[in-house]
Amino acid sequence: MKKRLYDVAKVLRSKNSGPFEITLDCLFDDAAIYEKIKNSGIINKELVSRLYGITPDRITNIVFFDPALGFKITFARTISSGTSLDTDVYGAQQHAPLMELMVEV
């Protein structure tokens, strides 16, 4: 069965990782769902590039962390936090493209 990532994650958030990067965090409270998503390979640079309209070289990390049942994605911001034309100074609204991702659970 497929569900939206937003519906199966306990926490789905974004934040600045310094003024030049965004970090996306996704945490689960169900180990089986976490393992299924981790092992599926769906979370990769190609997906992040497509969802965020960025090139793969801007993605610095995709890390799965088993003790927390979660993964972290870090990528370079288009413009630095707080500069002219920045629409999300804290990077707190950047998880939205991941919300609708359909995952097998």
Residue pairs with C-beta under 8 A, 6 or more apart in sequence:
1 104
1 105
2 102
2 103
2 104
2 105
3 102
3 103
3 105
4 99
4 100
4 101
4 102
4 103
5 12
5 26
5 37
5 98
5 99
5 100
5 101
5 102
5 103
6 12
6 98
6 99
6 100
8 28
8 30
8 33
8 37
8 103
8 105
9 26
9 27
9 28
10 27
10 28
10 29
11 25
11 26
11 27
11 70
12 24
12 25
12 26
12 27
12 95
12 98
12 99
13 24
13 25
13 92
13 95
14 22
14 23
14 24
14 25
14 91
14 92
14 93
14 94
14 95
15 22
15 23
15 25
15 90
15 91
15 92
16 22
16 23
16 77
16 81
16 90
16 91
17 23
17 74
17 91
19 77
19 80
19 81
19 82
20 76
20 77
20 80
20 81
21 60
21 74
21 75
21 76
21 77
22 74
22 75
22 76
22 77
22 91
22 94
23 72
23 73
23 74
23 91
24 72
24 73
24 74
24 94
24 95
24 98
25 70
25 71
25 72
25 95
26 70
26 71
26 72
26 98
27 68
27 69
27 70
28 34
28 37
28 69
28 70
29 69
30 69
31 69
33 105
34 69
34 70
36 103
36 104
36 105
37 43
37 71
37 103
37 105
38 64
38 71
40 103
40 104
42 101
42 103
43 62
43 64
43 71
43 73
44 62
45 56
45 59
45 62
46 56
47 101
48 54
48 56
48 59
48 62
48 73
48 75
49 55
49 56
49 59
51 97
51 98
51 101
52 75
52 94
52 97
54 75
54 76
54 78
58 75
58 76
59 73
59 74
59 75
60 74
60 75
60 76
61 72
61 73
61 74
62 71
62 72
62 73
62 74
63 71
63 72
64 70
64 71
65 71
65 72
77 91
79 85
79 86
80 86
81 89
81 90
81 91
82 89
88 94
